Amino acid sequence: MKAATSFRHDGARAVTFLNYNQAELDRQYDQRVWAPDGAVAIRRYTEETDRVKKVLGEPKVFAYGPSPAETLDLYPTKAANAPIHVFIHGGAWRLLSKSDSGFAAEAFVNAGAHFIALDFALLPAVTLPEMVAQVRRAIGWIYRHAHEFGGDPARIHVSGHSSGGHLAGCVAVTDWTALDLPADTVKSTICASGMYDLLPVRLSARNEYVKLTLETEHALSPMRHLDKISGPVFVAYGSGESDEFKRQSRSFAAALGGCLAAAPVEYEGFNHYEVVLTLADPSARLGRTALDLMGL
């Protein structure tokens, strides 16, 4: 299947998006090119999650929706009526799970916050619109059931990485009132190494499995729905990202304007997979920002 049709010609050179031809655009959205040792960081997600479980104990598992995939892991803090941090994992919308996503829980629990790692159905089992709907359903469940586990529904904060950064962006631009929830259900959002305008994704080889249409590209591009944002957003990415992933983050931050929690941060020396690991470190910029946004 051909990923995209070139729509502009620069002299004799077919251009698919910006100044990229098809092969160049595909390369920009293939993390294996930019971080060939990404599997090392991914193993650390799992290893650190396993370590945290030994320290904190096994998380409490809740179902937030009707399908088997719609579950979450809750790492509870001892504080009463505590704020809640929800982490949305990456994996190109088709890999990883909450079992790889508890690596930052210890830092949040020790600071006095509940930490939740989400699971949701992945491509190709569901479409991307359904995946986004599941993540939004999870946030709604957390809001409605927070008091049952000692959480404060008025202090829900969200972060996501890579494709999870995209999903976190979708959470940030949700019209919660349409779901019978307060407009400011989510108090802050951290988007790390994500994609916020899906046009180049639709034009790239990734669309062979993401299967975006013009309609879903628009509906699921956070950049195009910024009027719905009700809380601050923090944008982060690594210096080892592709130029397109850097552009996605910088453009999103520029468009956010007054919604930014702080200027976007480029983490020097970090590749696409490594940035999110600093969420587990309260002394690192990402971890510290997350706690600051929660007032901890």
Long-range contacts (C-beta under 8 A, 24 or more apart in sequence): 1-208, 3-203, 3-204, 3-205, 3-206, 3-207, 3-208, 4-202, 4-203, 4-204, 4-207, 16-203, 17-199, 17-200, 17-203, 17-204, 18-200, 20-244, 25-200, 25-203, 25-204, 25-244, 26-204, 26-205, 26-206, 27-242, 28-200, 28-204, 28-242, 28-243, 28-244, 28-245, 29-200, 29-201, 29-204, 29-205, 29-206, 29-242, 29-244, 30-205, 31-92, 31-162, 31-242, 31-272, 31-273, 33-242, 34-240, 34-241, 34-242, 34-245, 34-271, 34-272, 35-240, 35-271, 35-272, 35-273, 35-274, 37-271, 38-271, 38-272, 38-273, 40-273, 41-271, 41-273, 41-274, 41-277, 42-96, 42-100, 42-273, 44-103, 44-277, 45-96, 45-100, 45-101, 45-103, 45-277, 46-99, 46-100, 48-102, 48-103, 48-277, 48-280, 49-99, 49-100, 49-101, 49-102, 49-103, 49-105, 52-102, 52-103, 52-105, 52-106, 53-102, 55-106, 56-105, 56-106, 56-109, 59-102, 59-105, 59-117, 60-149, 62-141, 62-145, 64-137, 64-138, 64-141, 64-142, 65-134, 65-137, 65-138, 65-141, 67-121, 67-134, 69-119, 69-120, 69-121, 69-122, 69-125, 69-134, 70-119, 70-120, 70-121, 70-134, 70-137, 70-138, 71-98, 71-119, 72-98, 72-116, 72-117, 72-118, 72-119, 72-138, 72-141, 72-142, 73-98, 73-101, 73-102, 73-116, 73-117, 73-119, 74-114, 74-115, 74-116, 74-149, 75-102, 75-105, 75-106, 75-108, 75-109, 75-114, 75-115, 75-116, 75-117, 76-109, 76-114, 76-149, 76-150, 77-108, 77-109, 77-110, 77-111, 77-112, 77-113, 77-114, 77-115, 77-150, 79-112, 79-113, 79-150, 80-150, 81-150, 81-151, 81-152, 82-112, 82-113, 82-114, 82-150, 82-151, 82-152, 82-155, 83-112, 83-113, 83-114, 83-151, 83-152, 83-155, 83-156, 83-157, 83-294, 83-295, 83-296, 84-113, 84-114, 84-116, 84-142, 84-146, 84-151, 84-152, 84-155, 84-156, 84-157, 85-113, 85-114, 85-115, 85-116, 85-157, 85-158, 85-159, 85-290, 85-294, 86-116, 86-118, 86-138, 86-139, 86-142, 86-156, 86-157, 86-158, 86-159, 87-115, 87-116, 87-117, 87-118, 87-158, 87-159, 87-160, 87-164, 87-279, 88-118, 88-135, 88-158, 88-159, 88-160, 88-161, 88-164, 88-165, 88-167, 88-168, 88-171, 89-117, 89-118, 89-160, 89-161, 89-164, 90-160, 90-161, 90-162, 90-163, 90-164, 90-165, 90-193, 90-276, 91-122, 91-162, 91-163, 91-164, 92-162, 92-163, 92-206, 93-122, 93-123, 93-128, 93-131, 93-163, 93-166, 93-210, 94-122, 94-123, 94-124, 94-209, 95-122, 103-277, 103-279, 103-280, 104-279, 104-280, 104-287, 106-280, 107-279, 107-280, 107-281, 107-282, 107-287, 107-291, 108-290, 108-291, 111-282, 111-291, 111-294, 111-296, 112-296, 113-291, 113-294, 113-296, 114-149, 114-150, 114-151, 116-142, 123-209, 123-210, 124-209, 127-211, 127-216, 128-210, 128-211, 128-212, 128-216, 128-220, 129-216, 129-219, 129-220, 131-167, 132-167, 132-170, 132-220, 135-167, 135-170, 135-171, 136-170, 136-171, 136-174, 136-179, 139-171, 139-174, 139-185, 139-186, 140-176, 140-179, 140-181, 140-185, 143-181, 143-182, 143-185, 154-187, 155-187, 155-294, 155-295, 156-185, 156-186, 156-187, 157-186, 157-187, 157-188, 157-189, 157-190, 157-290, 157-293, 157-294, 158-186, 158-188, 158-189, 158-190, 159-189, 159-190, 159-191, 159-192, 159-279, 159-290, 160-189, 160-190, 160-191, 160-192, 160-194, 161-192, 161-193, 161-194, 161-275, 161-276, 161-279, 162-192, 162-193, 162-194, 162-272, 162-273, 162-276, 163-194, 163-195, 164-194, 165-191, 165-192, 165-193, 165-194, 165-195, 165-196, 166-191, 166-194, 166-195, 166-196, 166-198, 166-220, 166-222, 168-194, 169-194, 169-196, 169-222, 169-252, 170-220, 170-222, 172-222, 172-228, 172-229, 172-231, 172-233, 173-222, 173-225, 173-226, 173-228, 173-229, 174-228, 175-228, 176-230, 183-230, 184-230, 184-231, 185-230, 186-230, 186-231, 187-231, 187-293, 187-294, 188-231, 188-232, 188-233, 188-234, 188-261, 188-293, 188-294, 189-231, 189-232, 189-233, 189-234, 190-233, 190-234, 190-236, 190-279, 190-286, 190-289, 190-290, 190-293, 191-233, 191-234, 191-235, 191-236, 191-249, 191-252, 192-235, 192-236, 192-237, 192-275, 192-276, 192-279, 192-286, 193-236, 193-237, 193-238, 193-241, 193-245, 193-249, 193-272, 193-275, 193-276, 194-248, 194-249, 194-252, 195-245, 195-248, 196-221, 196-222, 196-223, 196-248, 196-249, 196-251, 196-252, 197-221, 197-222, 197-223, 197-224, 197-248, 197-251, 197-252, 200-244, 222-252, 223-251, 223-252, 223-255, 226-255, 226-256, 226-259, 229-256, 229-259, 231-259, 232-259, 232-260, 232-261, 232-293, 233-259, 233-260, 233-261, 234-260, 234-261, 234-262, 234-264, 234-265, 234-289, 234-290, 234-293, 235-260, 235-264, 235-265, 236-264, 236-265, 236-266, 236-267, 236-275, 236-285, 236-286, 237-264, 237-265, 237-266, 237-267, 237-275, 238-266, 238-267, 238-269, 238-270, 238-271, 238-272, 238-274, 238-275, 239-266, 239-267, 239-268, 239-269, 239-270, 240-269, 240-270, 240-271, 240-272, 240-274, 241-271, 241-272, 242-272, 245-272, 261-289, 261-293, 262-289
